[in-house]
C-alpha cells in the first residue's frame, strides 16, 4: 500500500485542525465533519486575535481580505493570509496562516494548511491541501465522478472505497501542481511531489515523485 495516510501526508503542526485530523487514518475520512469542526474551533478563538465578522466566520486581524471577496460560513482565515479580489469561499473552509486565495478562486469544504497558495483561478472542493502546497494557475480539483458513483482511491494494491460521492484531492506537504491541471476525484499526491502543467491526474502519486503529462511517474532525485 502506498503512503496515503494522514501521518504519511501531513505535518499536523501546521493546521488548527490537528486534533481533529488525528482521529482518522485516511484524510478523506475527515471531509464530512469539516463544517462542524470549524464551528467548534471558531468558538474557542480569541477575540484579541480574530474578528468575528459574521455568523461562524472568523478572520484573523492580520489577514487581508479584499472587499470584493465573498466569505461564506463557516470559515476561519488565519494570520497573514491574503484573500484577493472576487475570491468565492462558499463555506466550510479552514484556511491556515500565510496562505494566498487568489482572484476568482473558489473554495468549498476544504482544509488548507499554513502557507498554501491557490493564487489564480483555482477550484478546490472537498479537498485537503498540505503545508506549503501550491496550485498553479487554472489548476482545479474535480470532486464528483462523471457517472456520479462513489469515489474510489486507486492504489497499487486493492482500491480503497471512500463511501463518498464528493471527494476532490488530498495534497501532501510541499506538493506543486502545474498550471491548468485537473486532479480527478480520489487523487492523492504524496509529499514533495510535482505535477506537470496541463496534466489529468488520477489515483495516487507517491511522495518525492513527478507526474508527467502522459501519466508516467518518475522519482525525484
C-alpha positions as CSV (number, residue, x, y, z in Angstrom):
1,X,0.0,0.0,0.0
2,X,1.3,3.4,-0.9
3,X,1.9,6.1,1.8
4,X,-1.5,7.8,1.8
5,X,-2.5,8.1,5.5
6,X,-2.7,11.4,7.3
7,X,0.5,10.6,9.1
8,X,2.3,10.0,5.7
9,X,1.0,13.1,4.0
10,X,0.9,15.9,6.6
11,X,2.8,17.6,9.3
12,X,0.0,18.4,11.7
13,X,1.9,21.2,13.4
14,X,0.8,23.5,10.6
15,X,-3.0,23.5,11.0
16,X,-5.7,24.3,13.6
17,X,-7.3,21.0,12.5
18,X,-4.5,18.9,14.0
19,X,-6.5,17.3,16.8
20,X,-9.5,16.7,14.5
21,X,-7.4,15.0,11.8
22,X,-5.7,12.7,14.3
23,X,-9.0,10.9,14.7
24,X,-8.7,9.4,11.2
25,X,-6.4,7.1,9.3
26,X,-7.1,8.5,5.8
27,X,-7.6,12.2,5.1
28,X,-10.8,11.8,3.1
29,X,-12.4,10.3,6.2
30,X,-12.3,13.9,7.6
31,X,-14.3,15.6,4.8
32,X,-17.8,15.0,6.2
33,X,-17.1,16.7,9.5
34,X,-15.3,19.8,8.3
35,X,-18.3,22.1,8.8
36,X,-18.8,21.1,12.5
37,X,-15.1,21.1,13.2
38,X,-14.8,24.7,12.0
39,X,-17.7,25.9,14.1
40,X,-16.2,24.2,17.2
41,X,-12.7,25.6,16.6
42,X,-14.1,29.1,15.9
43,X,-16.0,29.2,19.2
44,X,-12.7,28.8,21.0
45,X,-10.7,31.5,19.2
46,X,-9.6,34.6,21.0
47,X,-11.2,37.9,20.1
48,X,-7.9,39.5,20.7
49,X,-6.6,37.7,17.5
50,X,-9.7,37.2,15.4
51,X,-12.6,39.4,14.2
52,X,-16.0,37.7,14.2
53,X,-17.2,39.3,11.0
54,X,-20.5,37.4,10.6
55,X,-22.1,34.3,12.0
56,X,-19.5,31.5,12.1
57,X,-16.9,33.5,10.2
58,X,-13.6,34.3,11.9
59,X,-10.9,36.3,10.2
60,X,-7.5,36.9,11.9
61,X,-6.8,40.6,12.5
62,X,-3.6,40.4,10.4
63,X,-5.3,38.8,7.4
64,X,-6.1,40.9,4.3
65,X,-9.4,40.3,2.6
66,X,-10.3,42.4,-0.4
67,X,-13.8,44.0,-0.4
68,X,-15.0,42.0,-3.4
69,X,-14.3,38.6,-1.9
70,X,-17.2,36.5,-0.7
71,X,-16.7,34.7,2.6
72,X,-19.4,32.1,3.3
73,X,-19.9,30.4,6.7
74,X,-18.4,28.6,8.4
75,X,-14.9,29.8,7.7
76,X,-11.7,30.5,9.6
77,X,-9.0,32.6,7.9
78,X,-5.6,32.5,9.6
79,X,-2.9,35.1,10.3
80,X,-1.3,37.0,7.4
81,X,-3.4,35.2,4.8
82,X,-4.5,37.2,1.7
83,X,-7.9,36.7,0.1
84,X,-7.8,38.6,-3.2
85,X,-10.4,40.2,-5.4
86,X,-13.5,38.2,-6.3
87,X,-12.5,35.1,-4.3
88,X,-15.5,32.9,-3.6
89,X,-15.3,31.0,-0.3
90,X,-18.6,29.1,-0.3
91,X,-18.2,27.8,3.2
92,X,-16.8,25.0,5.3
93,X,-13.3,26.3,4.7
94,X,-10.5,26.3,7.3
95,X,-7.7,28.4,5.8
96,X,-4.3,28.5,7.6
97,X,-1.7,31.1,8.1
98,X,0.3,32.8,5.4
99,X,-2.0,31.5,2.6
100,X,-3.0,33.1,-0.7
101,X,-6.5,32.8,-2.0
102,X,-6.4,34.4,-5.4
103,X,-8.6,36.2,-7.9
104,X,-11.7,34.2,-8.7
105,X,-10.6,31.2,-6.7
106,X,-13.5,29.1,-5.3
107,X,-13.2,27.0,-2.1
108,X,-15.7,24.6,-0.7
109,X,-15.4,22.1,2.2
110,X,-11.6,22.3,2.5
111,X,-8.8,22.3,4.9
112,X,-5.8,24.4,3.8
113,X,-2.7,24.0,5.9
114,X,-0.4,27.0,6.6
115,X,1.4,28.6,3.6
116,X,-0.9,27.1,1.0
117,X,-1.2,29.0,-2.3
118,X,-4.2,28.8,-4.6
119,X,-3.5,32.1,-6.3
120,X,-5.1,32.1,-9.8
121,X,-8.5,30.8,-11.0
122,X,-8.5,27.6,-9.0
123,X,-11.4,25.5,-7.8
124,X,-10.7,23.4,-4.7
125,X,-13.6,21.4,-3.3
126,X,-13.8,18.5,-0.8
127,X,-10.1,18.5,-0.5
128,X,-7.2,18.9,1.9
129,X,-4.1,20.8,0.9
130,X,-0.9,20.2,3.0
131,X,1.7,22.7,4.3
132,X,3.4,24.8,1.5
133,X,1.4,23.1,-1.2
134,X,0.7,25.2,-4.4
135,X,-1.9,25.0,-7.1
136,X,-0.7,26.5,-10.4
137,X,-2.9,29.0,-12.3
138,X,-6.1,27.4,-13.6
139,X,-5.5,24.0,-11.8
140,X,-8.6,22.5,-10.2
141,X,-9.9,19.6,-8.2
142,X,-12.7,17.6,-9.8
143,X,-14.7,16.3,-6.9
144,X,-17.6,14.3,-8.5
145,X,-17.2,11.4,-10.9
146,X,-19.0,11.8,-14.3
147,X,-21.2,8.8,-13.6
148,X,-22.0,10.1,-10.1
149,X,-20.8,6.8,-8.5
150,X,-18.9,6.8,-5.2
151,X,-15.3,7.8,-5.3
152,X,-12.6,5.0,-5.1
153,X,-8.9,5.8,-4.4
154,X,-6.9,3.7,-6.8
155,X,-3.7,2.5,-5.1
156,X,-1.1,0.0,-6.2
157,X,-2.9,-2.6,-4.1
158,X,-6.6,-3.0,-3.5
159,X,-8.7,0.0,-4.4
160,X,-10.0,1.9,-1.3
161,X,-13.7,2.6,-1.2
162,X,-14.3,6.0,0.3
163,X,-18.1,5.8,0.5
164,X,-18.1,9.4,-0.7
165,X,-19.9,10.9,-3.7
166,X,-17.8,14.0,-3.4
167,X,-14.0,13.9,-2.9
168,X,-11.5,16.1,-4.6
169,X,-7.8,15.7,-4.0
170,X,-5.5,15.1,-1.0
171,X,-2.3,17.0,-1.4
172,X,0.6,16.3,0.9
173,X,3.1,18.9,2.2
174,X,5.2,20.7,-0.4
175,X,3.2,19.5,-3.4
176,X,3.4,21.5,-6.6
177,X,0.6,21.3,-9.1
178,X,1.3,22.7,-12.6
179,X,-0.9,25.2,-14.4
180,X,-4.2,24.1,-15.9
181,X,-4.1,20.6,-14.4
182,X,-7.1,18.6,-13.4
183,X,-6.9,16.5,-10.3
184,X,-9.7,13.8,-10.7
185,X,-11.9,12.6,-7.9
186,X,-9.9,10.5,-5.4
187,X,-6.4,11.8,-6.3
188,X,-3.8,11.6,-3.6
189,X,-0.4,13.2,-4.1
190,X,2.4,12.4,-1.7
191,X,4.8,14.9,0.0
192,X,7.3,16.8,-2.1
193,X,5.8,15.7,-5.4
194,X,5.2,17.6,-8.6
195,X,2.6,17.5,-11.3
196,X,3.4,18.7,-14.8
197,X,1.3,21.6,-16.3
198,X,-1.9,20.6,-18.2
199,X,-1.9,17.1,-16.6
200,X,-5.0,15.0,-16.0
201,X,-4.2,13.2,-12.7
202,X,-5.9,10.2,-11.1
203,X,-5.0,7.7,-8.5
204,X,-2.0,8.0,-6.2
205,X,1.2,9.9,-6.9
206,X,3.9,8.7,-4.5
207,X,5.9,11.0,-2.4
208,X,9.1,12.5,-4.0
209,X,7.8,11.9,-7.5
210,X,6.9,13.7,-10.7
211,X,3.7,13.1,-12.7
212,X,4.4,13.8,-16.4
213,X,1.8,14.8,-19.0
214,X,1.4,11.2,-20.3
215,X,0.7,9.8,-16.8
216,X,4.3,8.4,-16.4
217,X,5.5,8.8,-12.8
218,X,9.2,9.1,-12.1
219,X,11.2,9.5,-8.9
220,X,12.7,12.9,-8.0
221,X,16.5,12.8,-7.4
